[in-house]
Every structure is written in C-alpha cells, then in structure tokens.
Amino acid sequence: MFDDTAEKKKHRLVFEKVARAIQENPDNFLEKMDKLGFRWVDDEVDDEDVEEKAATIRNDSEKRLVGYFEGEIDLSDQVLDTYLAETASDSLNIPLLKSYFKKGNERLKELLLYGLEKRPTDIDLLSDLAYYHDFRNVLGELIQAYLRACEKESDPDRFSQMVMSFCLDTEPDGFDAFHELEHVYRPGSSKWTLIQSVRRVLESELDCIAA
C-alpha cells in the first residue's frame, strides 16, 4: 500500500550507499554523502505528521475502519473487506490510515494477520505488515507470514517477488531470509532454483553499487 518492490530496492540501495559513506569516512561522512548526491536537511516540522493530525474521516468506510481501530467494532470479514477495498482505492485517505500504522495500533496488526490467515499469498497484505513492522517490532509474525506465503504460492513470478520482498523487509533486522528459505526447499527443486535466481539478482545489484 505505502511501498512496493521497486521502492524497497531503492531504499536498500540508498541504505548501502549511506552505510558505506559512514564506514569510509566516519569523521566527515556528510561531505562524502554530498558527493554521492545526498543533501542534508534538518526539518523542524514534519509535514507528514501535520497531515496525519489534520486528517478527518471522509466516508462510511473510513468511519468503520476507525471504529474498529478504536475498539468500537469487532474484527470481522466485513472490516477486512472494507480495509482491502479502501487500501486498493485510488482515493485512499493515506494520512488517516498511516497514523494508525505509526502508532503501532494493536488492532491494525490483528486485522493484517486475520487477512493473511484468509489470504496468505496476498502481496499487499504482506507489504502492509512489513510497513507496520517499521513502527512496531513484529519480526516473528512477519517471518512466519512470509514463510507461509512462500509455501502456498505456486506462481513462479509471484513467488520470486515474495522472496525478494521477504529478504528486503527482514534484512535490516539481521535476518537472513535466503538462508531460512534454503533450509525449507530441497536443492534442485523449482522453488529452490527461483530462490537462487533472486539471490543472484540482489547480489548483482549490490555489486554494481559497490563498484
């Protein structure tokens, strides 16, 4: 919803560049970052925070979701369907929904896990759980959700996308998704072969950045 595979790859590459700048010149890494094309900005006001605090409910669907997040409505298929419809909408009220992610709202986590129980290979729900993890540590649940999704997914392209997202979403926590997956699937199997292909792609991209 708030992120996609391309964005995750871009963020990962940026992270690698910044980390290398600090490692190579810890006393003056800002100068190194400037040469790489980064500009240091010290914002006193977070525009996103302002938008989120000012966000208001615009329709009945948003009212239902907020009611659920605030504990006024029980978790149900109707709430899940509302969430899926709203997050797929071109008119999604991003500031309103983002505020609940940033709060680490417990009921939002329950909704995402409930959705993944019913739709274990839903890439958007996996991405949303990963985004939630940015604000509240749910690494164990995220790993299990990805492992289950990889087990259930039969489409090669979607499986490869899941493997890449799994690696990028958990690598900042020091988790080696490739290592985990290679212990799940038999060497030479179709899924094991796809995992190796994704590994080569990511390693190749990192080599290009390092060059």
HUHU-V221067 format. One record per pair of residues at least 24 apart in sequence whose C-alpha atoms are under 10 Angstrom apart, sorted by the first residue. I is the first residue (numbers start at 1). J is the second residue. If there is no record, write none. Layout:
I|J, I|J
//
This chain:
1|84, 1|87, 1|88, 1|89, 1|92, 1|94, 1|123, 1|124, 1|125, 1|126, 1|127, 1|128, 1|131, 2|87, 2|94, 2|98, 2|124, 2|127, 2|128, 2|131, 3|124, 3|127, 3|128, 3|130, 3|131, 4|123, 4|124, 4|127, 4|128, 4|165, 5|127, 5|161, 5|162, 5|164, 5|165, 5|168, 5|169, 6|165, 8|164, 8|165, 8|168, 8|169, 9|164, 9|165, 9|168, 9|169, 9|202, 9|205, 11|168, 12|168, 12|169, 12|171, 12|172, 12|206, 13|205, 13|206, 13|208, 13|209, 13|210, 14|38, 14|209, 15|172, 16|206, 16|209, 16|210, 17|206, 17|209, 17|210, 20|210, 48|95, 48|98, 48|99, 49|95, 49|98, 49|99, 49|102, 50|95, 51|94, 51|95, 51|96, 51|99, 52|93, 52|94, 52|95, 52|96, 52|97, 52|98, 52|99, 52|100, 52|102, 53|95, 53|96, 53|99, 54|95, 54|96, 55|93, 55|94, 55|95, 55|96, 55|97, 55|98, 55|99, 56|93, 56|95, 56|96, 57|93, 57|96, 58|93, 58|96, 59|93, 61|85, 61|86, 62|86, 62|92, 62|93, 62|96, 62|97, 65|97, 65|108, 66|96, 66|97, 66|100, 66|108, 68|107, 68|108, 68|111, 69|97, 69|100, 69|105, 69|106, 69|107, 69|108, 69|109, 69|110, 69|111, 70|100, 70|105, 70|106, 70|107, 70|108, 71|107, 74|107, 75|107, 75|108, 75|110, 75|111, 75|114, 76|111, 76|114, 76|115, 77|111, 77|114, 77|115, 77|118, 79|111, 79|115, 80|111, 80|112, 80|114, 80|115, 80|118, 81|115, 83|108, 83|111, 83|112, 83|115, 84|112, 84|115, 84|124, 84|125, 87|124, 87|125, 87|128, 88|124, 98|131, 98|132, 100|132, 101|128, 101|129, 101|131, 101|132, 101|133, 101|134, 101|135, 101|136, 102|131, 102|132, 102|133, 102|134, 102|135, 102|136, 103|132, 103|135, 103|136, 104|132, 104|133, 104|134, 104|135, 104|136, 104|137, 104|138, 105|132, 105|135, 105|136, 106|136, 108|132, 109|133, 109|136, 109|138, 109|141, 113|141, 113|142, 113|145, 116|145, 116|146, 116|148, 116|149, 117|145, 117|148, 117|149, 119|149, 119|152, 120|145, 120|146, 120|147, 120|148, 120|149, 120|150, 120|151, 120|152, 120|153, 121|145, 121|146, 121|147, 121|148, 121|149, 121|150, 121|151, 121|152, 121|153, 121|154, 121|158, 121|159, 121|162, 122|149, 122|153, 122|158, 122|162, 123|149, 123|158, 123|159, 123|161, 123|162, 123|165, 126|162, 126|165, 126|166, 126|169, 127|162, 127|165, 127|166, 127|169, 129|169, 130|165, 130|166, 130|168, 130|169, 130|170, 131|169, 133|169, 133|170, 134|169, 137|173, 139|169, 139|170, 139|173, 139|175, 142|166, 142|169, 142|170, 143|167, 143|169, 143|170, 143|175, 143|177, 143|180, 146|177, 146|181, 147|177, 147|180, 147|181, 147|184, 150|181, 150|191, 151|181, 151|184, 151|185, 151|191, 153|191, 154|191, 155|191, 156|190, 156|191, 156|194, 157|194, 159|191, 159|194, 159|195, 160|191, 160|194, 160|195, 160|196, 160|197, 160|198, 160|199, 161|198, 162|195, 162|198, 163|191, 163|194, 163|195, 163|198, 163|199, 164|195, 164|198, 164|199, 164|201, 164|202, 167|198, 167|199, 167|202, 168|202
//
